[in-house]
Amino acid sequence: MERTYWLLWEKFLKKNDLKPFVSGLLCDARSLVMVLSQVMVLGLPLVRSTSWRGGYEAMFHTLSDGDLLDAFAEFLMEAGV
C-alpha cells in the first residue's frame, strides 16, 4: 500500500526542491525521522476524515518501518537527486 504513494511523494519533493534535503534526512538523520513518525501518530485522528488520509497513513507507516524507510530512500536515490 505504502509504495503506491512513493512516485507521488517523489514528484512533490522534486517540484518543491526538497528532494536533496529529504534524501539526506532519510540517510543521515534516521533517529529524527523515527521521532517524526511517532509525532505523526498524534495527527492520525485529525486526518481520518480527510481525502488525503491514505497518503498520511502510508507516510506514517513508511517512516516508522525501517525496511520501508530504507527502500524509500533507495527509491529516491534511484530516481535521481
C-alpha positions as CSV (number, residue, x, y, z in Angstrom):
1,M,0.0,0.0,0.0
2,E,2.7,2.5,1.0
3,R,4.6,2.1,-2.2
4,T,1.7,3.3,-4.3
5,Y,2.4,6.9,-3.0
6,W,6.1,6.9,-3.5
7,L,6.0,8.3,-7.0
8,L,3.6,11.0,-5.9
9,W,5.8,11.9,-3.0
10,E,8.9,11.9,-5.2
11,K,7.2,14.3,-7.7
12,F,6.1,16.6,-4.8
13,L,9.6,16.7,-3.4
14,K,11.2,17.3,-6.8
15,K,8.7,20.1,-7.6
16,N,9.4,21.9,-4.4
17,D,13.2,21.3,-4.4
18,L,13.0,19.3,-1.3
19,K,14.3,16.0,-2.7
20,P,18.0,16.5,-1.8
21,F,17.1,17.6,1.8
22,V,14.7,14.7,2.4
23,S,17.1,12.2,0.8
24,G,19.8,13.4,3.2
25,L,17.5,13.3,6.1
26,L,16.4,9.8,5.4
27,C,20.1,8.6,5.1
28,D,21.8,10.7,7.8
29,A,19.2,11.5,10.4
30,R,17.4,8.2,10.9
31,S,16.6,8.8,14.5
32,L,15.0,12.2,13.8
33,V,12.8,10.5,11.1
34,M,11.7,7.9,13.6
35,V,10.8,10.6,16.1
36,L,8.8,12.4,13.4
37,S,6.9,9.3,12.6
38,Q,5.9,9.0,16.2
39,V,4.8,12.6,16.3
40,M,2.6,11.9,13.2
41,V,0.6,9.4,15.4
42,L,-0.9,12.5,17.1
43,G,-2.3,13.7,13.8
44,L,-3.9,10.4,12.8
45,P,-7.3,11.2,14.5
46,L,-7.3,14.6,12.7
47,V,-6.8,13.2,9.2
48,R,-9.1,10.2,9.4
49,S,-12.0,12.1,7.8
50,T,-9.9,13.9,5.1
51,S,-9.4,13.0,1.5
52,W,-5.6,12.6,2.0
53,R,-5.9,10.1,4.9
54,G,-4.4,7.3,2.8
55,G,-1.3,9.2,1.9
56,Y,-0.8,10.3,5.5
57,E,-1.2,6.8,6.9
58,A,1.1,5.5,4.2
59,M,3.7,8.1,5.1
60,F,3.4,7.2,8.8
61,H,3.9,3.5,8.0
62,T,6.9,4.2,5.7
63,L,8.7,6.4,8.2
64,S,8.1,4.1,11.1
65,D,9.2,0.9,9.4
66,G,13.0,0.7,9.0
67,D,12.9,-1.6,6.0
68,L,10.3,0.5,4.1
69,L,12.3,3.6,5.0
70,D,15.5,2.1,3.5
71,A,13.5,1.1,0.4
72,F,12.0,4.6,0.0
73,A,15.4,6.3,0.5
74,E,16.8,3.9,-2.2
75,F,13.9,4.8,-4.4
76,L,14.6,8.5,-4.1
77,M,18.3,8.0,-4.9
78,E,17.5,5.8,-7.9
79,A,15.0,8.4,-9.2
80,G,17.9,10.9,-9.1
81,V,18.5,13.7,-6.7
